[in-house]
Amino acid sequence: MKYFLLLLAVAATVHATEVRPCQQGVKFAEDDVKITNCAVPPCRLRQKSKVGVEIKLKPAEDIKSLTTNVFAVVFGVPLPFVGVDGTDACGNIYNADGTTKVGCPLRAGEEYVYKNAFDVLNSYPRIKVDVSWSLSDGSIFNEKVYHCFKIQSRITS
């Protein structure tokens, strides 16, 4: 019985998550988003937990660098997820099978896996939020977004 429950727990983390594309940004030829323990929104984000995100990437062009941008829209105001928003994404890029870190640059037509995790802080309010996650070039002006998705979530205790 223990092994069956373990198998169910692992299976819950490997299924793709249903996400909405952002209106901005260039889409990759192939994308598959996985959020820990969330196949169908709204995703439950438990306070004092860490939530993993995996994105399969196949860029249409060479990419020199990537920045992670993550925020939640709360009462119409975008609020950044502390510790992950605005961070360098290159250290979270793996080869296609997700086992070896390869970093940047990314080559057009090659497959990669982006892996990251964020803490759901105890100070976050227990409410429904839309989370927006993007990978961009990090430019202050004329930022180029390479991948972006939104997902309905609920922060819980």
C-alpha positions in Angstrom: 0.0 0.0 0.0 2.9 2.4 0.8 4.4 1.9 -2.6 1.0 2.5 -4.3 0.6 5.8 -2.5 4.1 6.8 -3.4 3.4 6.0 -7.0 0.3 8.1 -6.9 2.2 11.0 -5.4 4.9 10.8 -8.1 2.3 10.5 -10.9 0.6 13.7 -9.6 3.8 15.7 -10.2 4.6 14.5 -13.7 1.4 15.4 -15.6 1.2 18.6 -17.6 -0.7 21.5 -16.1 -3.4 23.2 -18.0 -2.3 26.8 -18.3 -3.4 29.9 -20.3 -0.9 31.6 -22.7 -0.2 35.2 -22.0 -1.2 37.6 -24.8 2.4 38.8 -25.1 5.5 37.0 -26.1 6.8 34.6 -28.7 5.7 31.0 -28.2 8.1 28.2 -28.4 7.5 25.5 -31.0 6.7 23.1 -28.2 5.8 23.8 -24.6 4.7 21.6 -21.8 4.2 23.2 -18.3 4.2 21.2 -15.1 3.4 22.6 -11.7 3.9 20.5 -8.7 0.7 18.7 -7.7 -1.4 20.7 -10.1 -2.8 19.2 -13.3 -6.0 21.4 -13.4 -6.4 24.9 -12.1 -6.9 26.4 -9.7 -3.6 25.3 -8.3 -3.4 25.1 -4.6 -0.4 27.0 -3.3 0.1 26.1 0.4 1.7 28.7 2.6 5.1 27.6 4.0 5.6 25.2 1.0 7.8 25.2 -2.1 6.1 24.8 -5.5 8.0 23.4 -8.5 7.6 24.6 -12.1 9.0 22.8 -15.2 8.7 24.1 -18.7 9.8 22.2 -21.9 11.3 24.7 -24.3 12.2 24.5 -28.0 13.2 28.1 -29.0 12.6 29.3 -32.5 15.8 31.5 -32.3 19.0 31.5 -30.4 18.7 33.0 -26.9 21.7 34.5 -25.1 20.1 35.0 -21.7 16.9 34.6 -19.8 15.2 36.2 -16.8 12.4 34.7 -14.8 9.4 37.0 -14.1 6.7 35.8 -11.7 3.9 37.8 -10.2 0.4 37.3 -8.8 -2.4 39.7 -9.7 -4.1 40.6 -6.4 -7.1 42.9 -6.7 -5.8 44.1 -10.1 -2.3 44.8 -8.8 0.7 42.7 -9.9 2.8 41.6 -6.9 6.1 39.9 -7.5 6.8 36.5 -6.0 9.8 37.2 -3.7 13.0 35.3 -4.4 12.0 34.2 -7.9 10.8 37.3 -9.8 13.6 39.1 -11.7 16.1 36.3 -11.2 18.5 34.8 -13.8 16.8 31.8 -15.5 20.0 30.5 -17.2 21.0 28.5 -14.1 17.7 26.6 -14.3 18.1 25.4 -17.9 18.6 21.6 -18.4 19.1 19.3 -21.3 16.0 17.8 -23.0 15.7 14.9 -20.5 16.0 17.3 -17.5 19.1 15.6 -16.0 22.0 17.9 -16.8 22.3 21.7 -16.3 23.3 23.4 -19.6 22.5 27.0 -18.9 22.6 29.7 -21.6 22.9 30.3 -24.5 20.0 28.3 -25.9 20.1 27.2 -29.5 17.2 27.5 -32.0 15.4 24.2 -32.5 17.0 22.3 -29.6 14.9 21.1 -26.7 15.5 22.1 -23.1 13.8 21.9 -19.7 13.5 24.9 -17.4 13.2 24.0 -13.7 12.5 26.3 -10.9 10.7 26.4 -7.5 9.3 29.2 -5.4 8.4 29.5 -1.8 4.8 30.3 -0.8 5.5 32.6 2.1 3.3 32.5 5.2 2.9 36.3 4.8 1.0 35.8 1.5 -2.7 36.3 1.9 -5.0 33.3 1.6 -6.9 34.3 -1.6 -7.5 33.4 -5.2 -4.9 34.9 -7.6 -3.8 34.7 -11.2 -0.1 33.8 -11.4 1.8 35.0 -14.4 5.2 33.3 -15.2 7.4 34.4 -18.0 10.9 34.0 -19.4 12.3 37.1 -21.1 15.6 38.7 -22.1 15.4 40.9 -19.0 15.7 44.2 -20.9 14.3 47.3 -19.2 13.2 48.8 -22.5 11.7 46.7 -25.3 11.8 43.5 -23.3 11.4 40.4 -25.4 9.3 37.7 -23.9 10.1 34.1 -25.1 7.6 32.2 -23.0 4.7 33.2 -20.8 1.7 31.5 -19.2 -0.9 32.4 -16.6 -2.7 30.1 -14.2 -5.5 30.5 -11.7 -4.3 29.6 -8.2 -5.5 29.7 -4.6 -3.1 30.5 -1.7 -4.1 28.3 1.3 -2.8 27.5 4.7 
